[in-house]
């Protein structure tokens, strides 16, 4: 598989080559940056519960209620890039979450170049990077992490549902993103989903944008079972609920 980035690719993002050489001098060992499941998972995390800030300062944030989840993300980043973040309590929401912040500008520049969207995702046009879509293992890891962040398991309805919000002017873009997920789940794993559909209500999002939820479900017995076997959730709570759904299928005649 071809390399994703060379050192010169990141160097080209600096206005001053001299400044870029100095800024990247500690990180030459990152390059050439190769595609990997770990890197695809980091992209999935950042399209889910993460945030790549572009201005006023390049930085990465990953949010969770659970310190063990923040530690997992920090370990993934450290394993590939040798850098660590710091955990702090979030003060901008009411959900008692914590935030892992990574203040490393070269790392943020790398993430931008490999397809991680910057800024508020509800008002940003983005898609799954081609390098992830072209490989079954990388796509599986990406979906595992994105769904671990954003999907839920409905034990009563026996389905998996992914829901993400998009500003009204970018709903078509959001549906295209969901259609990528639908197409490649079917291509690689024979997992069938519903077509993406919109919530009826309009919600005012965190950044004051008018948004709608875009939803997709995995409902069929064979598809839910294949998701459990071939993709799954790294979130143990969700994986356990999914296991209960799969077990209930074996006790019924649901197709």
C-alpha positions in Angstrom: 0.0 0.0 0.0 1.3 3.4 -0.9 2.6 5.9 1.7 0.1 8.5 2.9 2.5 11.3 3.6 6.1 12.2 3.2 7.8 14.8 5.3 7.8 17.2 2.3 4.0 17.0 2.1 3.7 18.5 5.6 6.5 20.9 5.1 4.6 22.3 2.1 1.8 23.5 4.5 4.1 26.0 6.2 4.3 29.5 4.8 8.0 29.6 5.7 10.1 26.6 4.8 12.7 27.5 7.4 10.0 27.6 10.1 8.6 24.3 8.9 11.9 22.5 9.0 12.4 23.7 12.6 8.9 22.8 13.6 9.1 19.3 12.1 12.7 18.5 13.2 11.5 16.5 16.2 9.1 14.4 14.1 11.1 13.0 11.2 10.5 9.5 12.3 6.8 9.9 11.6 7.6 9.7 7.9 6.9 8.2 5.5 3.4 7.9 7.2 1.9 4.6 6.2 -1.8 3.6 6.2 -2.7 1.4 9.2 -5.7 0.2 11.1 -4.6 2.2 14.2 -4.5 5.4 12.0 -7.9 4.6 10.5 -9.3 4.2 14.0 -8.0 7.6 15.0 -9.7 9.2 12.0 -13.0 7.4 13.1 -12.6 8.7 16.6 -12.1 12.3 15.4 -15.1 12.1 13.1 -17.0 10.9 16.1 -16.2 12.2 19.6 -13.1 14.1 18.6 -12.4 17.6 17.3 -9.6 18.9 15.2 -9.3 22.7 15.8 -7.9 24.8 13.0 -8.1 28.3 14.5 -7.1 30.1 16.5 -4.8 27.3 17.4 -4.1 23.9 15.8 -5.0 21.3 18.4 -6.8 18.0 18.9 -9.5 17.2 21.5 -11.1 13.9 22.2 -14.1 13.8 24.6 -15.6 11.0 26.7 -17.3 10.4 30.1 -14.7 7.7 30.8 -11.1 8.3 31.6 -10.3 4.7 30.3 -11.6 5.8 26.9 -9.4 8.9 26.9 -6.5 6.8 27.9 -7.2 4.4 25.0 -7.2 7.2 22.5 -4.0 8.7 24.0 -2.3 5.2 23.7 -3.4 4.9 20.1 -1.8 8.3 19.3 1.3 7.6 21.3 1.8 4.3 19.6 1.9 5.9 16.2 3.3 9.4 16.9 5.1 9.2 20.3 3.1 12.1 21.7 0.6 12.4 24.6 -2.3 14.6 25.5 -3.6 15.9 28.9 -7.0 15.2 30.4 -9.1 18.0 31.8 -12.7 18.3 32.8 -15.0 19.8 30.1 -16.7 23.1 31.2 -18.7 23.8 28.0 -21.4 21.0 28.4 -23.7 19.5 31.0 -22.8 15.9 30.4 -20.0 15.5 32.9 -17.5 14.7 30.2 -13.7 15.0 30.2 -11.4 16.0 27.4 -8.1 14.8 26.2 -6.3 17.7 24.6 -3.2 17.3 22.4 -1.4 20.6 21.7 0.9 19.5 18.9 0.7 21.5 15.6 2.6 19.1 13.4 0.3 16.3 14.5 -2.8 18.5 13.7 -1.3 19.3 10.2 -0.8 15.6 9.5 -4.5 14.9 10.5 -5.7 17.6 8.2 -3.7 16.2 5.3 -5.0 12.6 5.7 -8.7 13.7 5.7 -9.8 14.6 9.2 -12.3 17.5 9.1 -11.5 20.7 11.0 -13.8 22.8 13.1 -17.4 22.0 14.0 -18.4 18.8 12.0 -22.1 19.8 11.9 -21.2 22.7 9.6 -18.3 21.1 7.7 -18.4 19.1 4.4 -16.3 15.9 4.6 -16.2 12.3 3.5 -14.5 9.1 4.5 -10.9 9.3 3.1 -10.2 7.3 0.0 -7.3 5.5 1.6 -9.7 4.0 4.2 -12.4 3.1 1.8 -10.0 1.2 -0.4 -9.0 -1.3 2.3 -11.4 -3.7 4.1 -9.3 -3.9 7.3 -8.9 -0.1 7.5 -12.6 0.5 6.8 -13.6 -2.1 9.4 -11.5 -0.3 12.1 -12.8 3.1 11.0 -16.4 1.9 11.3 -15.7 0.2 14.6 -14.5 3.4 16.1 -17.0 5.7 14.5 -19.9 3.5 15.6 -18.3 3.1 19.1 -18.5 6.9 19.4 -21.8 7.7 17.6 -24.0 4.6 17.3 -26.4 2.9 19.7 -27.8 -0.6 20.1 -31.5 -0.8 20.6 -32.0 -4.1 22.4 -35.8 -3.9 22.2 -36.0 -3.2 18.5 -33.0 -5.4 17.8 -31.1 -3.0 15.7 -28.0 -0.8 15.5 -28.5 2.9 14.7 -26.0 5.5 13.7 -27.1 9.1 14.1 -25.2 12.2 13.4 -26.2 15.8 13.1 -25.7 18.2 10.2 -26.5 21.8 9.5 -29.6 22.3 7.3 -27.5 23.6 4.4 -25.3 20.5 4.4 -27.8 17.7 4.8 -27.1 16.4 1.3 -23.4 16.2 2.2 -24.3 14.3 5.4 -26.4 11.9 3.5 -23.6 11.3 1.0 -21.3 10.4 4.0 -23.9 7.9 5.3 -24.3 6.4 1.8 -20.5 5.8 1.8 -21.0 3.8 5.0 -24.0 1.9 3.6 -22.2 1.0 0.3 -18.9 -0.2 1.9 -20.6 -2.2 4.7 -22.4 -4.1 2.0 -19.4 -4.4 -0.3 -16.9 -5.7 2.3 -19.2 -7.5 4.8 -22.6 -8.1 3.2 -24.1 -6.0 5.9 -27.4 -4.4 4.7 -28.6 -1.1 6.2 -31.6 1.1 5.7 -31.2 4.1 3.4 -30.1 7.2 5.3 -33.1 9.2 6.6 -33.7 12.5 8.3 -35.3 13.3 11.7 -38.4 15.3 11.5 -37.5 17.9 14.0 -34.9 20.7 13.7 -32.5 21.2 16.6 -30.3 24.1 17.5 -26.8 22.6 17.8 -23.9 23.4 20.1 -22.6 26.1 17.8 -26.0 27.8 17.2 -26.6 26.1 13.9 -30.0 24.8 12.9 -29.4 21.0 12.5 -31.2 17.8 11.7 -30.2 14.3 12.6 -29.3 11.9 9.9 -29.9 8.3 10.7 -29.2 4.8 9.4 -30.1 1.4 10.9 -28.8 -2.1 10.6 -32.0 -4.2 11.2 -31.9 -7.6 9.5 -30.8 -10.5 11.6 -28.0 -11.6 9.3 -26.6 -8.1 9.0 -26.7 -7.4 12.7 -25.0 -10.7 13.3 -22.3 -10.0 10.7 -21.7 -6.6 12.2 -21.2 -8.3 15.6 -18.8 -10.9 14.1 -16.8 -8.8 11.6 -16.8 -5.2 12.8 -18.2 -4.9 16.3 -17.9 -2.1 19.0 -14.7 -1.5 20.9 -17.0 0.1 23.5 -17.6 -3.0 25.7 -21.0 -1.7 26.9 -22.3 -1.5 23.4 -20.7 -4.8 22.3 -22.4 -6.5 25.3 -25.8 -5.1 24.3 -25.2 -6.2 20.7 -24.3 -9.7 22.0 -27.7 -9.8 23.7 -29.4 -8.9 20.5 -27.6 -11.6 18.6 -28.4 -14.1 21.3 -32.1 -13.2 21.1 -32.1 -13.9 17.4 -31.0 -17.5 18.0 -34.1 -17.9 20.2 -36.5 -16.5 17.7 -37.5 -16.8 14.0 -36.6 -13.2 13.2 -35.1 -12.8 9.7 
